[in-house]
Amino acid sequence: MKNKNIRPFADSSLLEIKIEQLKNVPEIDQIIVSSDSDEMLNVAASLGSIPKKRPTEYCDEISKTFNDVVRYIAQEEVDTDIMMWVPCVCPMVSSEKIREGIELYKKQQAGQLPGNGVCTARLIKEYLYGENGPVNFSIEHHVKSQNLPNWHYITNGFFIARRTEMIEWGFVYGPQPLFCEVNQFECVDIDDQADFVLAEMIYRIFNKK
C-alpha cells in the first residue's frame, strides 16, 4: 500500500499517531524517523522528531535484505544504548502498551525475566494444521482450545533491545525474545487496503473519532 504511513487515517495519519503515542511515553528520550520520503521526514520534524534520510537502496525492499536495513539503521542513524524499533503499522499499540514493554525490558535487564530483548506477540489458541496434518493437537484425543499449547506469533507493535545486539543479530529481536502480549485489537497490522479500512474503523471506535 503506497504511502500508507502518511495517507489520511482517522483525521490524522499512521505516522502522526505513532509519533504522538511515543511522545506520551516518558521513558523515551528521542524519536527518530527513518525514511527516504521527504514528506514523511517533514511531518516527523514538524512533530519534534529527528528525521533521518535513509538511502533508497535501504528502502526499496529489493536492493538490501531486511537484515541489511536493520544493521544500517542501528549503525548509521541511531546513537543510543537501548533501541526501540517501532513500525507505524500497528496504531492500536498504545502509549500504555509501549510502557508495559519497557517495564518488561527493565526487568529483563535486571535479571528478573529471561530472554533476548522484548517484542509484541499474540497468543494463539487455535487448532493448527500443517502440510502433514495437525501440529498442535491430536484428533484422537481432543482438548479444549484453552488447553492447547501456548504458541505465539510475533507482531509489529515494537521491538526493544540493545543497539549493539540488533547490529549483531541483523534483526530486531534475538533467538529467545520476551513477549509483551497484545490482544486481538492491538495486533492489527496494516499491510493492504483491507487492513487499512479495518484498522481505521477499530481505531475510531476505541478513540471515539
Buried (B, 14 or more C-beta within 10 A) or exposed (E): EEEBBBEEBBEBBBBBBBBEBBBEBEEBEEBBBBBBBEEBBEBBEEBEBBBBEBEEEBBEEEEBEEEEBBBBBBEEBBEEEBBBBBBBBBBBBBBEBBBBBBEBBBEBBEEEEEBBBBBBBBBBEEEEEEEEEEEBBEEEEEEEEEEBEEBBEBBBBBBBBBBEBBBEBBBBBBEEBBBBBBEEEBBBBBEEEEBBEEBBEBBEEEBEE
